[in-house]
Amino acid sequence: MEKKKKRRFTRALILTVLAGAILYSIISSQEGEKRELLAVGDAAPNFTLVDMDGASHTLSDYRGQGVFLNFWGTWCEPCKKEMPAMNRQHAIYESQGVQTLAVNIEQSPFEVQKFMQQYGLQFPVVIDTTGDVKQAYSIIPLPTTVLINPEGTVTKIITGEMTEQQIAQHMESIKPTEPTAQLH
């Protein structure tokens, strides 16, 4: 009889500890998500990533210009559809102080280079090899585009594919009021 009581007590103790650990994990992950979500009005998290030519791109270097920050992957069908339109709008808006920066999520330089050549991309493409920038910007679906005004503030977060007209409207919305001389 004594053995049964000890066994029941041990089982109850183990179940209580496991339930507590599970509950703690659930609460911690939810609180972590709440803390890390990027929102309109937030300062855009700074980062430095390297492009396919080996040049570093630091977001804060673009201060004074609008930044059309696009997160994408070579396997993403909507990304493939919007890239040519982004490329055409980049050619129009770059001289007006709007920079396009495409952040590939954790793919190989070979895959990214091949994609860039296939689509003839003329704007900087960087690779987030660690996923740290993706996490800082709370990126889940691809494509996601974050619009950053010349002051460095997030003005809009767009998830999903955009039409060329939408891309042009968004670039227009983050254009500096005065032309900038510090094009990157």
N, C-alpha and C positions, 0 to 999 in steps of 0.2 A: 504494500500500500504506500509506503514511504517513497519507493522508487517512482511510482506513478505520479505522485505530487511533484517530485523534483523534475520529472520529465515534462509535465504540463507547465510548470513554472518556467523552465528553460525555453520551451517552445514559445510561450507567451512573451517572454523577454525578447527573444529573437524576432518575433513578428512585430513587436512594438518598435524595436530599433530599426527594422527594415521599413516599416510604415513611416517612421519619423524621417528617415533618410530620403525616401521617395517624396514626401511632402516638402522637405527642405529643398530638394532639387527642383521641384516644380515652381515653388515660390521664388527661388533664386533666379531661375531662367526667365520668369515673367518680369521680375524687377529689372534684370539686366537688359531685356528688350526695351522696356519703357525708358531706361536711361539713355540708350544708345540711338534711338530713332532720330534721324535728322528731319527737321521740319522747316517749312517756309519761314523766313525771318531769322533763322540761325546764321551765324558766321560759317562760311564754308570751311570745313576742316582742311588745313594745309597739308600738302604732301609733296614729295619729290619722286618722280618716276623717270625712267630712261626710255627714250624712243628707239626706233629701229636703226637709227644712225649713230646711236651711242650718246646722244645729247640729253642732258638732264632737263626736266621740266618741273619747276616748282610753282605750285598754284599761286602763291603770293607774288611771284614775279609778274603776274598778269594784272595786278591791282591797277585800276584806272581804265581797264577794258572790260567788256562783257565777256563771259566765258560760257560757251555751250559745251558742257561736260557730259559726254555720252559714254555709258558703260555698255559693253557689247561682247559677243563671242562669235567666232567664225562659224559655229554650228547653228547659230540662231537665225532662223528664216526671216523674221521681221527685221533683224539687223541687216541682213543682206539686201532687203528691199529698200531700206531707208538710207543706206550708205551713199549710193549715187546722188540722191537728192541733197544729202548733207554736204557732199563734195562740191556740188554746184553752188549751193548757198554760201559755203565757206569762201568760194572765189569772189562772191559779191560782197560779203560782209567783213572780210578780213581787213580791207582798207578803211572800213568805217569803225574799226575798233572792237570788233567782235571776233574772239578767237575760238576756234573749234579744237577741242582736245578729246580724243577717243581713248578710253581706258579699256583695254582688253583684260578679261578676267582669267588669269592663271593658265594661259595657253603657251605653247612653245613659240619661240621667235620664228621658227620655220613656218608654222601654220599661219602666224600673223603676217609675215612678209609675203607669203603666197597670196593671202587674201588682199593685202594692200595692192599688190601688183595686178591682181585680177580686176579690181575695181578702180585702179588708177588714183588712189587716194592722195590728196595733196596737203592734207592737214596732219599735224603730229599725232602719231599713234604710239601709245605707251602700254606696257604690260604690267599689270598688278600681279607680280609673281607670287606674293605671299597671301593675297586676299585682304591685306590690312586696309587698303583704301576702300575696297568694297564694303568692309565692315564699318568703317568710319562713316560712310555715306548711307548705311542701312540698305544696301542694294539687295533686292531679292529677285524680281523678274528681270529678264533681259529682253529688249533693251530698256534701259532707264536713262533719262537725260535730266541733268540738274542744271538749271539756269542760274547763273551767278552774275549779279550786277557789278558795275565798276568799283563799288565800295567793298566787294567781297561777301555780300549777303546773298543767301539762297532766296530767289524770288519765285521759283516754281520747280516742282518735281513731276516729271512726266514719265509714266510707265507705259510700255507698249510702243508699237510702231506709229510713226507720224507720216503724214503726207508732206510733200514738198512745200505746199502752201503753209501748213502748220509750222514747219521748220523755219521758213522765212519770217512768219509772224513772231515766233519765239526769239529769233535772232534780233529782229527789230526791237523787241521789248527790252533787251539788255544792252542795246547800243548806247555808248556814252553820249551825253548831250553835246559835248565838244569833242572834235576829232583828237585822237591821242597820237603823240609822236613816239610812244614807247612800244611799238609793235615788236613782238618777240620773234 
